[in-house]
Amino acid sequence: MKFLHTRNLTLIAFVAVIASLASLPWETEVKIGFFRNQSHLPHNAQLKEEGFQRKTIRLNSHGVGVEAWLYTPIQNSRDGHPVIVMAHGLGCQKDMGLHAYAVQFVLAGFAVVAFDHRTFGGSDGEPRQLVKWWRHVEDWVAVVNDIKNGVLGHDINPTKIGLWGVSYSGGQVLATAAKLGDTVSAVVALEPYLSSKGRAKKLISSLGILKCLRLLAVSINDAVRDLLNLPAAYLKLSGSVNELAILQMNDAELKLLRSGGRPERIGGWQPYIPARMLLQSKGFEPLKYVDKISAPVFIRAGTEDTVCPIKYVHEAMDILTKNIGERAVLQEVPYNHIELFHVGMRDDEIEPSIKFLKKYL
């Protein structure tokens, strides 16, 4: 009887802990649930401008609908246009700055496919804005395979496919190129996320143990919610060291990041992602994939970048140079993480990557 009583108390305590984690009422910075807004927005409309046109298309990743913008030059190409596949970085989507890059590429003669990962933007899937790195890589592979199989039509050359990623997706394009081998003809990675080494130590030093434990509690909370089929618990995507957020940035970075306000985004995007991402992020180490890449690689990295430190880019370049020689190109620029993306679409800044892509596509 005593054993059963102890066992029942243990079970009650376990249920109480689970219930506590599932509610987390003391964390006012945590957002519970997310409503997908499927209203049509003007900036998602078909475009036809001087030199190019853009239309919205639907692709598929593991049975889930994936929305993409397809850009094509007005001028026809005898052999079909080489195509650049793009997706945004951590917690972001195609209508958050990719258009400016895509326009530069399409005016240079490339077709462009800018897609939203599952659960983001115009793509389907729940819970919304879920970040799981291996699912993102699956999306890259699925989109590339669709293009390879000719779903875009005869105007696109499915044998000349380039990948373009920034930050978190910069690491993903390297992992994707490693998986797809000769299917990929060239890779461009801007300020790529390459390793989680030192991430925990950096978090503790900048936030303190107490706040790190709070982040861990919210992450476990969200994982429990997933198991119990409850609405997800969301954390801010970015914030200062005084905020409970996935990424901590300094005042200058945050000011630039938030300088454009918060315009309405496809799908009702908000600057939050499910907190379970923190429990899974350590498994994503793009550096481990670099030695398996056979395609030419162009990396653009900021010397002032504290989010994706350049020292890991140097490690990647050592491996790439050993394996693919001069087809591995590094461009170092004196920017921090947010600055690099904001200035990267300017004519003088983007020209080296366009030159690289023209050479290999």
TIGUZA-794027 format. One record per residue (C-alpha): residue in one letter; y, x, z. Coordinates in steps of 0.5 Angstrom, whole numbers, plus 2048, in hexadecimal, padded with zeros to 3 digits. Each point is the difference from the previous one (the first is absolute). Layout:
BEGIN
{atom A, {Y, X, Z}}
...
END
This chain:
BEGIN
{atom M, {800, 800, 800}}
{atom K, {805, 806, 802}}
{atom F, {7FE, 803, 7F9}}
{atom L, {802, 7F9, 7FC}}
{atom H, {806, 7FF, 804}}
{atom T, {802, 808, 7FF}}
{atom R, {7FF, 7FE, 7F8}}
{atom N, {804, 7FA, 800}}
{atom L, {806, 803, 803}}
{atom T, {7FF, 806, 7FB}}
{atom L, {800, 7FB, 7FB}}
{atom I, {806, 7FC, 802}}
{atom A, {804, 806, 801}}
{atom F, {7FE, 802, 7F9}}
{atom V, {802, 7F9, 7FD}}
{atom A, {806, 801, 804}}
{atom V, {802, 807, 7FD}}
{atom I, {7FE, 7FD, 7F9}}
{atom A, {805, 7FA, 801}}
{atom S, {805, 804, 803}}
{atom L, {800, 805, 7FA}}
{atom A, {7FF, 7FA, 7FB}}
{atom S, {807, 7FD, 803}}
{atom L, {804, 806, 802}}
{atom P, {806, 7FC, 803}}
{atom W, {804, 806, 803}}
{atom E, {801, 803, 7F9}}
{atom T, {806, 7FD, 7FD}}
{atom E, {801, 805, 7FA}}
{atom V, {7F9, 7FD, 7FE}}
{atom K, {800, 7FB, 7FA}}
{atom I, {7FA, 7FB, 800}}
{atom G, {7FE, 7FD, 7F9}}
{atom F, {803, 801, 7FA}}
{atom F, {802, 7FA, 7FB}}
{atom R, {7FF, 802, 7F8}}
{atom N, {806, 7FD, 7FC}}
{atom Q, {7FE, 7FF, 7F9}}
{atom S, {806, 7FD, 7FE}}
{atom H, {802, 803, 7F9}}
{atom L, {806, 805, 800}}
{atom P, {805, 802, 7FB}}
{atom H, {7FE, 808, 800}}
{atom N, {7F9, 7FE, 7FF}}
{atom A, {801, 7FD, 7F9}}
{atom Q, {7FF, 802, 7F9}}
{atom L, {805, 805, 7FD}}
{atom K, {802, 803, 7F9}}
{atom E, {805, 805, 800}}
{atom E, {802, 805, 7FB}}
{atom G, {7FA, 805, 7FF}}
{atom F, {7FB, 7FC, 804}}
{atom Q, {7FD, 7FA, 803}}
{atom R, {7FD, 7FE, 806}}
{atom K, {7FB, 7FA, 802}}
{atom T, {7FC, 7FE, 806}}
{atom I, {7F8, 801, 7FF}}
{atom R, {7FA, 7FE, 805}}
{atom L, {7FB, 805, 801}}
{atom N, {7FA, 800, 804}}
{atom S, {7FD, 805, 806}}
{atom H, {7FA, 7FE, 803}}
{atom G, {800, 7F8, 7FF}}
{atom V, {808, 800, 802}}
{atom G, {806, 7FF, 7FC}}
{atom V, {804, 806, 7FF}}
{atom E, {807, 7FF, 7FD}}
{atom A, {804, 805, 7FC}}
{atom W, {806, 801, 7FB}}
{atom L, {7FE, 803, 7F9}}
{atom Y, {805, 804, 7FD}}
{atom T, {800, 801, 7F9}}
{atom P, {805, 804, 7FB}}
{atom I, {802, 7FB, 7FA}}
{atom Q, {7FF, 806, 7FB}}
{atom N, {7F8, 7FF, 7FE}}
{atom S, {7FC, 807, 801}}
{atom R, {7FA, 801, 7FA}}
{atom D, {7FB, 802, 805}}
{atom G, {802, 7FC, 806}}
{atom H, {805, 802, 806}}
{atom P, {7FE, 804, 805}}
{atom V, {800, 7FC, 807}}
{atom I, {802, 802, 807}}
{atom V, {7FE, 7FC, 806}}
{atom M, {804, 7FF, 806}}
{atom A, {800, 7FE, 807}}
{atom H, {805, 800, 806}}
{atom G, {7FE, 804, 806}}
{atom L, {7FF, 7FE, 807}}
{atom G, {801, 7F8, 801}}
{atom C, {804, 800, 7FA}}
{atom Q, {800, 7FC, 7F9}}
{atom K, {802, 800, 7F9}}
{atom D, {806, 7FD, 801}}
{atom M, {803, 805, 805}}
{atom G, {803, 805, 7FB}}
{atom L, {7FA, 801, 7FB}}
{atom H, {804, 7FD, 7FB}}
{atom A, {805, 806, 7FF}}
{atom Y, {7FA, 805, 7FF}}
{atom A, {7FC, 7FB, 7FB}}
{atom V, {807, 7FF, 7FC}}
{atom Q, {800, 808, 7FF}}
{atom F, {7F9, 801, 7FE}}
{atom V, {800, 7FA, 7FB}}
{atom L, {806, 803, 7FD}}
{atom A, {7FD, 806, 7FF}}
{atom G, {7FA, 7FD, 7FC}}
{atom F, {7FB, 7FE, 805}}
{atom A, {7FD, 7F9, 802}}
{atom V, {800, 7FF, 808}}
{atom V, {7FC, 7FC, 804}}
{atom A, {803, 7FF, 807}}
{atom F, {7FC, 7FC, 805}}
{atom D, {800, 7FD, 807}}
{atom H, {7FA, 802, 804}}
{atom R, {7FB, 7FA, 803}}
{atom T, {804, 7FC, 805}}
{atom F, {807, 803, 7FE}}
{atom G, {805, 7FD, 7FB}}
{atom G, {7FE, 7FB, 7FB}}
{atom S, {7F8, 802, 801}}
{atom D, {7FB, 7FC, 804}}
{atom G, {7FD, 801, 806}}
{atom E, {800, 7FF, 808}}
{atom P, {803, 802, 805}}
{atom R, {806, 802, 7FC}}
{atom Q, {803, 807, 800}}
{atom L, {7F9, 803, 802}}
{atom V, {800, 807, 800}}
{atom K, {7F9, 803, 7FF}}
{atom W, {800, 807, 7FC}}
{atom W, {7F9, 7FF, 7FD}}
{atom R, {802, 7F9, 7FE}}
{atom H, {806, 803, 7FC}}
{atom V, {7FC, 805, 7FD}}
{atom E, {7FB, 7FB, 7FE}}
{atom D, {806, 7FC, 7FC}}
{atom W, {802, 806, 7FD}}
{atom V, {7F9, 801, 7FD}}
{atom A, {800, 7F9, 7FE}}
{atom V, {806, 800, 7FC}}
{atom V, {7FF, 806, 7FD}}
{atom N, {7F9, 7FE, 7FE}}
{atom D, {803, 7F9, 7FD}}
{atom I, {805, 804, 7FC}}
{atom K, {7FA, 805, 7FD}}
{atom N, {7FC, 7FA, 7FE}}
{atom G, {806, 7FE, 7FC}}
{atom V, {803, 7F9, 803}}
{atom L, {807, 802, 7FF}}
{atom G, {7FF, 800, 7F8}}
{atom H, {800, 804, 7FA}}
{atom D, {807, 803, 802}}
{atom I, {7FE, 804, 805}}
{atom N, {7FC, 806, 800}}
{atom P, {7FA, 7FF, 805}}
{atom T, {7FE, 808, 7FF}}
{atom K, {807, 802, 803}}
{atom I, {801, 7FE, 807}}
{atom G, {805, 803, 805}}
{atom L, {800, 7FE, 807}}
{atom W, {807, 800, 804}}
{atom G, {800, 7FF, 808}}
{atom V, {806, 802, 805}}
{atom S, {7FE, 801, 807}}
{atom Y, {7FA, 7FD, 803}}
{atom S, {7FE, 7FE, 7F8}}
{atom G, {802, 807, 7FF}}
{atom G, {7FA, 802, 804}}
{atom Q, {7FC, 7FA, 7FD}}
{atom V, {801, 802, 7F8}}
{atom L, {7FD, 807, 802}}
{atom A, {7FA, 7FD, 803}}
{atom T, {7FF, 7FB, 7FA}}
{atom A, {801, 806, 7FB}}
{atom A, {7FA, 803, 804}}
{atom K, {7FC, 7FA, 800}}
{atom L, {801, 7FE, 7F8}}
{atom G, {800, 807, 7FD}}
{atom D, {801, 801, 7F9}}
{atom T, {802, 7F8, 800}}
{atom V, {807, 803, 802}}
{atom S, {804, 804, 7FC}}
{atom A, {806, 802, 805}}
{atom V, {802, 7FF, 807}}
{atom V, {807, 800, 803}}
{atom A, {801, 800, 807}}
{atom L, {807, 7FF, 803}}
{atom E, {800, 802, 808}}
{atom P, {7F9, 7FF, 801}}
{atom Y, {7FD, 7FE, 806}}
{atom L, {7FA, 805, 801}}
{atom S, {7FE, 801, 807}}
{atom S, {800, 7FD, 807}}
{atom K, {7FF, 807, 803}}
{atom G, {805, 800, 806}}
{atom R, {802, 7F9, 7FF}}
{atom A, {7FD, 7FE, 807}}
{atom K, {804, 806, 803}}
{atom K, {806, 7FE, 7FD}}
{atom L, {800, 7F9, 802}}
{atom I, {7FF, 802, 807}}
{atom S, {806, 805, 800}}
{atom S, {805, 7FB, 7FD}}
{atom L, {7FE, 7FA, 803}}
{atom G, {7FD, 802, 807}}
{atom I, {7F9, 7FE, 802}}
{atom L, {802, 7F9, 803}}
{atom K, {802, 7FE, 7F9}}
{atom C, {7FA, 803, 7FD}}
{atom L, {7FC, 7FC, 804}}
{atom R, {804, 7F9, 7FF}}
{atom L, {7FF, 802, 7F8}}
{atom L, {7F8, 801, 801}}
{atom A, {800, 7F9, 804}}
{atom V, {803, 7FD, 7FB}}
{atom S, {7FB, 803, 7FB}}
{atom I, {7FA, 7FE, 804}}
{atom N, {803, 7F9, 800}}
{atom D, {801, 7FF, 7F9}}
{atom A, {7F9, 803, 7FF}}
{atom V, {7FD, 7FB, 805}}
{atom R, {804, 7FA, 7FC}}
{atom D, {7FD, 802, 7FA}}
{atom L, {7F9, 7FF, 803}}
{atom L, {802, 7FA, 803}}
{atom N, {803, 7FD, 7FA}}
{atom L, {807, 7FF, 803}}
{atom P, {806, 802, 7FC}}
{atom A, {802, 807, 800}}
{atom A, {805, 804, 805}}
{atom Y, {805, 803, 7FC}}
{atom L, {804, 807, 802}}
{atom K, {807, 802, 7FD}}
{atom L, {7FE, 804, 7FA}}
{atom S, {806, 805, 802}}
{atom G, {805, 801, 806}}
{atom S, {803, 805, 804}}
{atom V, {7FD, 803, 806}}
{atom N, {802, 7FB, 804}}
{atom E, {7FC, 7FB, 7FC}}
{atom L, {7F9, 7FE, 800}}
{atom A, {7FE, 802, 7F9}}
{atom I, {7FB, 803, 7FB}}
{atom L, {805, 805, 7FE}}
{atom Q, {806, 803, 804}}
{atom M, {806, 803, 7FC}}
{atom N, {806, 803, 802}}
{atom D, {807, 7FC, 7FF}}
{atom A, {802, 803, 7FA}}
{atom E, {7F9, 7FE, 7FD}}
{atom L, {801, 7F9, 803}}
{atom K, {807, 7FF, 7FD}}
{atom L, {7FE, 802, 7F9}}
{atom L, {7FA, 7FC, 800}}
{atom R, {803, 7FA, 803}}
{atom S, {807, 801, 7FC}}
{atom G, {7FE, 7FB, 7FA}}
{atom G, {7FF, 7FA, 805}}
{atom R, {7FA, 7FC, 800}}
{atom P, {800, 7FC, 7F9}}
{atom E, {7FA, 7FB, 7FF}}
{atom R, {7FA, 803, 7FE}}
{atom I, {7FA, 7FD, 7FC}}
{atom G, {7FB, 7FD, 805}}
{atom G, {805, 7FF, 805}}
{atom W, {7FF, 808, 802}}
{atom Q, {802, 802, 807}}
{atom P, {801, 807, 803}}
{atom Y, {7F9, 7FF, 804}}
{atom I, {7F9, 802, 7FF}}
{atom P, {7FA, 7FE, 804}}
{atom A, {7FF, 805, 806}}
{atom R, {7F9, 801, 7FF}}
{atom M, {802, 805, 7FB}}
{atom L, {801, 805, 805}}
{atom L, {7F9, 800, 802}}
{atom Q, {7FE, 802, 7F9}}
{atom S, {805, 804, 7FD}}
{atom K, {7FD, 807, 803}}
{atom G, {7FA, 7FF, 7FB}}
{atom F, {805, 801, 7FA}}
{atom E, {800, 807, 7FE}}
{atom P, {802, 801, 7F9}}
{atom L, {800, 808, 801}}
{atom K, {7F8, 7FF, 800}}
{atom Y, {800, 7FD, 7F9}}
{atom V, {805, 805, 7FD}}
{atom D, {7FB, 805, 7FE}}
{atom K, {7FC, 7FB, 7FC}}
{atom I, {806, 7FE, 7FB}}
{atom S, {7FF, 803, 7F9}}
{atom A, {807, 7FC, 7FD}}
{atom P, {806, 804, 800}}
{atom V, {805, 7FE, 806}}
{atom F, {807, 800, 801}}
{atom I, {802, 800, 807}}
{atom R, {808, 7FF, 802}}
{atom A, {801, 802, 808}}
{atom G, {806, 800, 805}}
{atom T, {801, 806, 804}}
{atom E, {803, 7FC, 805}}
{atom D, {7FB, 7FA, 800}}
{atom T, {7FD, 7FF, 807}}
{atom V, {7FC, 7FA, 7FF}}
{atom C, {7FC, 804, 7FA}}
{atom P, {801, 807, 802}}
{atom I, {800, 805, 7FA}}
{atom K, {7FB, 805, 804}}
{atom Y, {7FA, 7FB, 7FE}}
{atom V, {803, 800, 7F9}}
{atom H, {800, 808, 800}}
{atom E, {7F8, 7FF, 802}}
{atom A, {7FF, 7FB, 7FA}}
{atom M, {803, 805, 7FB}}
{atom D, {7FC, 806, 802}}
{atom I, {7FA, 7FC, 7FF}}
{atom L, {802, 7FD, 7F9}}
{atom T, {803, 806, 7FD}}
{atom K, {7F9, 803, 802}}
{atom N, {7FD, 7FB, 7FC}}
{atom I, {804, 7FE, 7FB}}
{atom G, {805, 805, 7FF}}
{atom E, {807, 7FF, 7FD}}
{atom R, {7FE, 7F9, 7FF}}
{atom A, {802, 7FF, 807}}
{atom V, {808, 800, 801}}
{atom L, {804, 7FF, 806}}
{atom Q, {807, 7FF, 800}}
{atom E, {804, 801, 807}}
{atom V, {806, 7FC, 801}}
{atom P, {805, 800, 806}}
{atom Y, {7FF, 7F9, 803}}
{atom N, {7FD, 7FC, 805}}
{atom H, {7FB, 7FB, 7FF}}
{atom I, {804, 7FA, 7FF}}
{atom E, {805, 804, 7FC}}
{atom L, {7FB, 802, 7FB}}
{atom F, {7FE, 7FA, 7FE}}
{atom H, {807, 7FD, 7FF}}
{atom V, {803, 806, 7FC}}
{atom G, {7F9, 801, 7FC}}
{atom M, {802, 7FB, 7FB}}
{atom R, {806, 803, 7FD}}
{atom D, {800, 803, 7FA}}
{atom D, {800, 807, 802}}
{atom E, {7FB, 7FF, 806}}
{atom I, {7FB, 7FD, 7FC}}
{atom E, {800, 804, 7F9}}
{atom P, {7FB, 805, 803}}
{atom S, {7FB, 7FB, 801}}
{atom I, {801, 7FD, 7F9}}
{atom K, {7FF, 806, 7FD}}
{atom F, {7FA, 802, 804}}
{atom L, {7FD, 7F9, 7FE}}
{atom K, {802, 801, 7F8}}
{atom K, {7FC, 806, 800}}
{atom Y, {7FA, 7FD, 803}}
{atom L, {800, 7F9, 7FD}}
END
